[in-house]
């Protein structure tokens, strides 16, 4: 279920959702962390920016979630 959150790359409120299983595995590997349950992905066309529920800019450099087929 999508939730409206502010996306700093879009510079406006956009729908975000929690990560799927494959996306979670990708982000764990990318960050070298055991857990990434707090992350959301922006659903605006072409964005896919990652944020947490409480932090709109959790990384110094933008991390965009790739499309995982």
C-alpha positions as CSV (number, residue, x, y, z in Angstrom):
1,X,0.0,0.0,0.0
2,X,1.5,3.4,-1.0
3,X,1.9,6.2,1.5
4,X,2.4,9.9,0.6
5,X,5.9,11.0,1.8
6,X,8.1,13.9,0.8
7,X,10.7,12.9,-1.9
8,X,13.7,15.3,-1.9
9,X,14.7,14.3,-5.4
10,X,11.2,15.0,-6.8
11,X,10.9,18.0,-4.4
12,X,7.3,17.2,-3.6
13,X,5.1,14.7,-1.8
14,X,4.8,11.4,-3.8
15,X,3.5,7.9,-3.1
16,X,6.1,5.6,-1.5
17,X,5.9,1.9,-0.6
18,X,7.9,-0.6,1.4
19,X,10.5,-2.8,-0.4
20,X,9.7,-6.2,-1.8
21,X,11.8,-9.3,-0.8
22,X,14.2,-9.0,-3.8
23,X,14.5,-5.2,-3.3
24,X,15.3,-5.8,0.4
25,X,18.0,-8.3,-0.5
26,X,19.5,-5.9,-3.0
27,X,19.6,-3.0,-0.5
28,X,21.0,-5.2,2.3
29,X,23.9,-6.2,-0.1
30,X,24.4,-2.6,-1.3
31,X,24.6,-1.1,2.2
32,X,26.2,-4.1,4.0
33,X,23.5,-4.1,6.6
34,X,21.5,-6.9,8.2
35,X,18.2,-5.1,8.2
36,X,16.6,-2.4,5.9
37,X,13.0,-2.7,7.0
38,X,12.7,1.1,7.6
39,X,13.3,2.0,3.9
40,X,10.6,3.2,1.4
41,X,10.9,3.7,-2.4
42,X,9.4,6.6,-4.2
43,X,6.9,5.5,-6.9
44,X,7.0,8.7,-9.0
45,X,7.8,7.8,-12.7
46,X,11.5,7.5,-13.1
47,X,12.4,8.3,-9.5
48,X,12.8,5.2,-7.2
49,X,14.6,7.2,-4.6
50,X,15.1,5.6,-1.2
51,X,14.2,7.2,2.1
52,X,13.2,6.0,5.6
53,X,9.9,6.7,7.3
54,X,11.6,9.4,9.5
55,X,14.4,10.7,7.3
56,X,13.7,12.1,3.8
57,X,17.5,12.1,3.0
58,X,19.2,9.2,4.8
59,X,22.3,9.1,2.4
60,X,24.8,11.8,1.4
61,X,24.6,10.6,-2.2
62,X,21.2,9.6,-3.6
63,X,20.5,5.9,-3.8
64,X,17.9,4.9,-6.3
65,X,16.5,1.4,-6.3
66,X,17.0,-0.4,-9.6
67,X,14.1,-2.2,-11.3
68,X,14.6,-5.8,-10.3
69,X,12.8,-8.2,-12.7
